[in-house]
């Protein structure tokens, strides 16, 4: 019988840090100029990138009057500039018991991807918040910037303990109640939520979050079985006795694919970016594909 366990990831391991450095290099090239349309807002004189001229309004700063234009048009005009705005990136990591099962637990991938996303966002001068969730009390770090924020994220991820069942609805409602800044909300989960995943995602969208969903699947853990098999629910602890057909593995794969397609179809209908990975996926390759996909669609 498989048992849940605390899986540690050394975020200061040289191999991990080297992969993280490589992601930073590529992500920096991707970020340069390609999210500006989504990140920037027009403010007066706060950047060197000119946006447009506009008519003077009472209260405008005299320093941004264009005297040459005024001399030609006999009208007081103000120079406006583009200014990049920081984005609040909030990451929610599923820490339910099912995330910790198997020979290659989903939580390892979830931890590495979360650490990588937080690191890249902070390096891009965005604020990052991080939270864990199940149906038990959660740990949360409110969004901030800076190196110390990354260290806090690493510490929280390192101390994750397996507990409870997946409950996305409870996680999102708790997140809103703790004062998370509106921005991007990245949910990382195996999506084994018996409460239903659709309502909480709609709820988050309705409250102004840009929701991204990272669905972590796994190859079926059963590779050798007898005709009579007792299955144990990794979250509730309940048992089910079944008679296994020879094609059990394929049935499990088919059901996993069907469920993934259902989630993806729903996300597409709500314009929620959906990303699927299994436990064999390299976290650095996945994160780069995540950014590339976002840049293609924005």
N, C-alpha and C positions, 0 to 999 in steps of 0.2 A: 504494500500500500504506500502511495506517495504521501509525504507529509510536507506541510508548508515550512519554510525556513527564511531567515533573514539573509538576503543576498547582498554582500558588500561589493561596492565598486570603488576602486582607488582612483579618484579623480586627479591625483597628482602623480600617477604612474607615468613614466616617460613615454610609453607607447601611446597611452590615451592623450597625453598633452601634445604629442607630435601630430596625431590625427586631428586634434582640435586646432592646432596651428595651421594645418593645411586647409581645413574648412574655412578658417578666418581669411586666408589669402584669397581663396576663390570667391567667398561670399562678399568680400570687400569690392571685388571687381563687379560682381552682380549688382550690389547696392548702388554703386556710383552712377547717379543720374537716372536710375531706372525706376525708383519709387518716388521720385520728386513730385510727379503729378498727383500722387496720392497723399504725400506727406506735407506738402507745402501749403501755406496760406499767405494771403497778401497782407503785409504790414508796412507801415511807413518807415522807410529808411533803415530797416533792421538787417539788411543783407546787401551784398554788392551786386546781386543779380536784379537788373531793372525789369519791372513788370509793365508799367504803363503810366501815362499822364492822366490826371483827373483834376477836376475843378477844385479850387480851394474851398474848404468849409471852415466856419468858425471853430477855433480850437486846434486846428492843424499846426504842426511845427513849422515856423518860418524857415528853418534851415533847409527844408526840402522844397521850397519854392524855386522853380526854374525861371530865373530872371530873363534869360535869353528868349524863352518861349513867351513870357509875359510881354517883352518888348515888341515881339513880332505880332502877337495876336491881340495885344491890349487886354489880356485876360489873365488873372492870377491862376497859375497851374502848379500842381503838386506832383513831384515824382514819387511813385510807389514802387516798392521792391518786394520780391519774393522772400519769404522766410520759411525755413524748414521747421516743422513742429515735431517734437518728440512724441513717439507713440508709446502707449502703455501696453506692454505684453504680459498677459497673465497666463500662467501655465498650471493646469490641474492634472495631477498624476493619480491614476487609479492604484490604490494600494491594497485592494481586496485580496483574499486568500488565493483566488484563482490566478492572480498575477504572479504568484510565487511557486507554482507547481511545475513539475516536469524537470527533465534533465537539463534543459536550457530555458529557465524561467523568463517569462515576458518582462518581468520587472527589471531585469538587467538592461534590456534594450530601452525600456522606458526611462530608466535613470540616465543612461548615456545620452539619449536624444534630448531629454529635458535639460541636462547640463550644457549640452552643445548649443541648443536654442537660446538659453539664458545668456551664455557667454557671447554669442554673436550679437544678440540684441543689445547687450550692455556696451559692447565695443562700438556699436553704431549709435551710441548716446541715447538709446531708448531706456525707459524705466521698465523694470522686470519685477513681477510678483510671482510667487510660487506657492502652490497649495497641494496637499494630498487629500484623497477622499476615499471613503467607502460608506458604510452606513453607521460608522462610529465617529466619535469626535475627531476633528481633523487638525492638522498643523498648517498654518498659513504665514507667509511673509508678504506684507503689503509692498506694492510696487515702488521701487526706488532705483536710483542709478548708482554707479560707482563700483570700485573693486571689492569693497567690503560686502556689497550686496551679492556678488558672485560667490564669495566665501560662505555667506549664509545659506545660499541656495545649495552649494555642495554639501554643507553640513546637514541640512534638512534631508536631502536625498540619501545621504549616507546612513541616516538614522531611521529610515523607513522600516516599519514593522508590519508584517502581514496581519490583517485583521478585517473581519466582517465581509459583507457582500457589496457588490458594485451598486451604487445608487447615485446616478448622475443628477437626478432631480434635487436630491438633498444637497449635493455638492454645490450646484449652481445657486440655489437659494441661500446657502450659507455664505457663498462668495459675495453675493450682492449685499447681504446683511453686514458684512465686515468692512464695507466701504471700498472695495476694489474700484480702481479707476476704469472708466469705460475705455475700451480699446480692443485689442485682439485678445480673444480667449481661446487658448489652445488646450483641448481636452485629449489626454493620452490614456487609452483604456482598451481592455480586451472586449468591451461592450457586452459582457455577460450580465446584463441588467434585466432582472425579471420584472422590474417596475415599468419598463418601457423607456426607450431612448428619445422618442419623438417629442413629447411635451416639454421636457426640460430644454431641449435645443431651441424650440420655438420660443420658450420663455426668455432665454438668453438673448435671442435676436430682438425680441420685443423690447428689451431693456437697453438696447443700443450697443451690444457687443458684436464685434465681427468674429464669428465662431469658426474655428478650424478644428477638424476632427482627425486625430491620428489613431487608427484602429490597428491594434496589435493582435494578430492571429498566431496560431501555432499549428504545426503538423500534428495529426492525431497521436496521442501518446501511446495508444494501444498498438503494439506490433505483434505480440504473441498472446493468444487467448484460446481458451477451451470452449466447447459448445455451450457450456453453462458459465455465465460470468456475472459477478456482482460488481456493479458500478457504484462509486461513491461520489456524491456532489462535493466538489472541492470547497465550496463556500458554506453550504448549509449543514454538511456532514451527513445528509440523508443517503440511504442506500436504495438501489433498485436491482433486482435480479432479472436477468434477461437471458434468452436463448439466442446465441450469436450465429448469424449466417456467415458463410465463408467470405462474404463481401463486406464485412463490417467496416474495415478501414476505408473502403471506397464510399460507403454510406456516410461515414463521418466527414470525409472530405467534401462530398456533395452537399451535405447540410451546412458545413462551414461556408462553402462558396455561395450557397443560396442566401444565407444570412448576411454575408458581406455585400452581396448584390442589393439586397433590400436596403441596407444602410446607405450604400452609395447612391442608390436611386433617390432615396429621401433627401440626402444632402444636396444632390444635384437640383432637386425641385425647389430647395430653399436657398440655393446659391451658397452653400456651405462647402468650402474646400475640404475634400475628403482624401485621406492618404492611408493606404493599407501597407502594412509590413508584417512579415512573420519573423520568428525568432532567429532565422538564419541570415537576416538582412544585416549588412554592415551599417552601423549607426551613422558614420561619416558620409557614406554614399547616400544614405536616405536623406540626411539633412540637406545636402546639396541639391538633391532632386526636389525636395520640398521647396526650397527657395526658387529654383529654376521654374517650377510649375507655377508658383505664385506670380513671378515676373511675366510669364507667358500669358496669364489670364487677366492681368491688371493693365 
